[in-house]
Amino acid sequence: MQYYFKQYLFVFIIVFITFNSQAQLKDTAKWKALFAVGFNYPTTDGFVKSSYAKPVNFPTINLGIQHKLTPQYGVKLDFGFNRFKNADDTPEFKINYTRINAQFVYDPTEYLTFLPMRLRTVAHAGPGVSFVKPLGTLGDNKQTFVNLLAGLEVHYAINEKVSVYTDVSYIYGLTSLEDYNPVLNGLGAFNGSVFNLTFGLAVALDGCRYCN
């Protein structure tokens, strides 16, 4: 009898450890650092007439710090850098586009029961400020304006501390070229919106906060 009890106890411990470790992969750390690199597309309506950028530009770099208030809700502060340049059939220019955004974060993963154990989805949105600086002799056409950002991340957990993720974001510029005339009558002027596609790492900065 004692022999069978030990066997059952051993099996129970193994099953418990297995399910507990799998569950923790879906739990969320309270603090996370995020780093991603990718590509951007600036909308054509943000440029002066007869001028526009390439449809795919590199690099896009995003750096962020995220704080979860609950397993589903949190906040994030992040910095983004984009470089884009002229298309082949327009006059030459290069532009640095940087932004800072404060965002709300929502993780609906627990309701998406069809997802594999290691996958998470995270929606994020919030206001920010964009800084546009043309390079070279076009520096006088720099601008600063308010933006609204919305995006969706898909995370794949490598372990409890690290996940790889992809993020699709849209940064809408709350401005127009008409707001800056006649200063922006020239190349390098950009007051539009930007699509970003990035790939990166999310690293937990503390232990598992919301483990079951």
C-alpha positions in Angstrom: 0.0 0.0 0.0 2.8 2.4 0.9 4.5 1.6 -2.4 1.4 2.5 -4.4 0.9 5.7 -2.4 4.5 6.8 -3.2 3.9 6.1 -6.9 0.6 8.2 -6.9 2.4 11.0 -5.0 5.2 11.0 -7.5 2.9 11.2 -10.5 0.8 14.0 -8.8 3.9 16.1 -8.2 5.1 15.7 -11.8 1.7 16.7 -13.1 1.4 19.6 -10.8 4.9 20.9 -11.7 4.1 20.6 -15.4 0.8 22.4 -15.3 2.1 25.1 -13.0 5.1 25.9 -15.3 2.8 26.0 -18.3 0.4 28.4 -16.5 3.2 30.7 -15.6 4.1 31.1 -19.2 0.7 32.9 -19.6 1.1 35.1 -16.5 2.5 38.6 -16.7 5.4 40.3 -15.0 4.6 43.6 -13.4 7.4 45.4 -15.2 8.7 44.8 -18.6 11.3 46.3 -20.9 10.7 46.2 -24.7 13.0 46.6 -27.6 12.1 46.2 -31.3 13.5 46.9 -34.7 11.6 47.0 -38.0 10.3 49.0 -41.0 8.0 52.0 -41.5 5.7 53.4 -44.2 5.0 57.2 -44.0 1.7 58.1 -45.7 2.0 60.1 -48.9 -0.5 62.9 -47.8 2.1 64.0 -45.2 4.5 65.4 -47.8 4.5 68.5 -50.0 3.1 68.1 -53.5 5.2 65.8 -55.9 7.3 64.6 -53.0 6.9 61.3 -51.1 9.0 58.6 -49.4 9.7 55.0 -50.2 6.9 52.6 -49.3 9.3 50.5 -47.1 11.9 52.3 -45.0 14.5 51.1 -42.5 15.1 51.5 -39.6 12.3 51.8 -37.1 13.5 51.4 -33.5 11.1 51.2 -30.5 12.2 51.3 -26.8 9.6 51.0 -24.0 8.9 50.3 -20.4 5.6 48.7 -19.4 3.9 48.5 -16.1 0.9 46.1 -15.6 -1.7 47.3 -13.1 -3.7 44.1 -13.3 -3.3 40.9 -15.4 -5.3 42.6 -18.2 -4.5 46.3 -17.9 -1.4 48.4 -17.8 0.4 51.5 -19.0 3.5 51.9 -21.2 5.9 54.7 -22.0 7.9 54.3 -25.2 10.2 56.1 -27.6 10.3 55.5 -31.3 12.8 56.4 -34.0 12.0 56.2 -37.8 14.2 57.1 -40.8 12.7 57.5 -44.2 14.0 58.7 -47.5 12.6 59.8 -50.9 11.2 57.5 -53.5 13.3 57.0 -56.6 11.2 59.3 -58.8 11.1 62.3 -56.4 13.8 64.8 -55.3 16.3 63.6 -52.8 15.7 64.0 -49.0 16.1 62.1 -45.7 14.0 62.6 -42.6 14.4 61.5 -39.0 11.0 61.0 -37.3 11.0 60.5 -33.6 8.1 60.2 -31.1 7.3 59.7 -27.4 4.0 58.1 -26.4 2.2 57.4 -23.2 -0.1 54.4 -23.8 -2.7 52.3 -22.2 -2.2 48.5 -22.5 -4.8 45.8 -22.7 -4.1 42.0 -22.7 -7.2 40.0 -23.7 -5.4 36.7 -23.9 -7.3 34.9 -21.1 -10.5 35.3 -23.2 -8.8 34.0 -26.4 -8.9 30.4 -25.3 -8.1 29.1 -28.8 -4.5 30.5 -28.7 -1.6 28.2 -27.9 -0.3 28.3 -24.4 2.8 30.4 -25.1 1.1 33.1 -27.2 -0.2 36.4 -25.9 -1.9 39.4 -27.6 -1.5 42.9 -26.4 -3.4 46.0 -27.7 -1.9 49.4 -26.9 -3.0 53.0 -27.7 -2.3 56.5 -26.4 -1.2 60.1 -27.2 2.2 61.4 -27.9 4.4 64.0 -29.5 6.2 63.6 -32.9 9.4 65.4 -33.8 10.3 65.6 -37.5 13.8 66.7 -38.6 14.9 66.7 -42.2 18.6 66.1 -42.7 21.2 68.1 -44.6 20.2 71.6 -45.9 16.5 71.0 -45.3 16.8 71.4 -41.5 14.6 74.5 -41.4 11.6 72.4 -42.2 11.6 70.6 -38.9 8.2 70.3 -37.1 6.7 69.2 -33.8 3.1 68.0 -33.5 0.8 65.8 -31.4 0.0 62.2 -32.4 -2.2 59.3 -31.5 -0.8 55.8 -31.7 -2.7 52.5 -31.8 -1.1 49.0 -32.2 -1.3 45.3 -31.6 1.5 43.0 -30.3 1.7 39.2 -30.5 4.1 37.7 -28.0 5.6 34.2 -27.9 7.0 33.2 -24.5 10.5 31.6 -24.6 10.3 31.4 -20.8 8.8 33.3 -17.8 11.3 36.2 -18.3 11.7 36.6 -22.1 9.3 36.7 -25.0 9.8 37.5 -28.7 7.1 39.6 -30.3 5.9 41.5 -33.3 4.1 44.8 -33.3 1.9 46.5 -35.9 1.3 50.2 -35.1 -0.3 53.2 -36.7 0.8 56.7 -35.6 -1.7 59.4 -36.7 -0.4 62.9 -36.8 -2.9 65.5 -35.5 -1.7 68.2 -37.9 -1.6 69.1 -41.6 0.8 70.8 -43.9 -1.5 73.8 -44.2 -0.9 74.5 -40.5 2.7 75.3 -41.3 2.6 77.3 -44.5 4.6 79.0 -45.9 7.5 77.6 -43.8 7.0 74.1 -45.2 7.0 75.0 -48.9 10.0 72.7 -49.6 11.4 69.2 -49.5 11.7 67.3 -46.3 8.4 68.6 -44.9 6.3 65.8 -43.3 3.1 66.2 -41.3 1.5 62.8 -41.8 1.0 59.4 -40.3 3.3 56.4 -40.1 2.7 52.7 -40.2 5.3 50.6 -38.3 6.1 46.9 -38.4 8.6 45.8 -35.8 10.1 42.6 -34.2 11.7 42.5 -30.8 12.2 41.2 -27.3 10.2 41.8 -24.1 12.1 41.1 -20.9 10.5 40.9 -17.4 12.2 43.1 -14.9 10.7 41.4 -11.9 9.3 38.0 -10.9 5.9 36.6 -11.9 3.4 39.0 -10.4 0.1 37.4 -11.3 0.8 33.7 -11.0 -2.2 31.5 -10.2 
